[in-house]
Amino acid sequence: MALGISDSPDDPSNKLLDVKTQLRWFREIGFTDADCYWKWRELALLVGVKPVTPVNVVQKAP
């Protein structure tokens, strides 16, 4: 109990989703080359590249 850890079950709203689903979400919002670079137990490092489009380009003043 010193670390604040109890024997009660985890919060039911804390649901982990599979990497495949999360990578699909990356692609759906415009990321390309999305992949999982590292995974260990419930931890994962997901990486993707978002192409530059005119909408997200900051223009410098002349």
N, C-alpha and C positions, 0 to 999 in steps of 0.2 A: 504494500500500500504506500510505501515511501515515495515511489515514483508516480503515484497517481494511477496505477494500473489495478483494475479490479477483476474479479472473476466473472462479472456480468458479460453477456454477449455484446458483440460490437453493435454500434448504432446501425439500425436497419437501413438507413438512408445511405450508408457508406458502401456502395456497390461498385465492384471493380468490373470493368468491361474488357473484353479481349482486345489484343493489339490490332487484330484485323479490322474490327469495328472502328477503332480510333483512327487508323490509317485511312479508312474510307472517309471519315469525317474530314481529315486533312485534305484529301483530294476533292471532296465536294465543295470546299471553300476556296479552291484555287491553287493549292500547293501541288507541285509536281515533284517527281523523284522522292516521294514520301516513303520512308522506310524506318524500321526499327533497328537502330545501331547497336543497342545493348539491352539485355533483359536479364533480370535476376529476381526470382520469386515474383512479388507483386510490383516491382519497380521496372520501369522501362524508359529508354531514351529514344523518343521519336523525333525524326528530323525530316524537314521538307524544304523545298525552295519555292518561293512565291515569285513568279515572273513580274517584272516591272511593267505596269500598264499606265497609260496616260492619267488614269484616275488617282493612282498613288505616287505619281512623280511630283516632286516639289520643284517648281520653276524658280530660277533666280531672277531677281529684278534686273532690268537692263542698266 
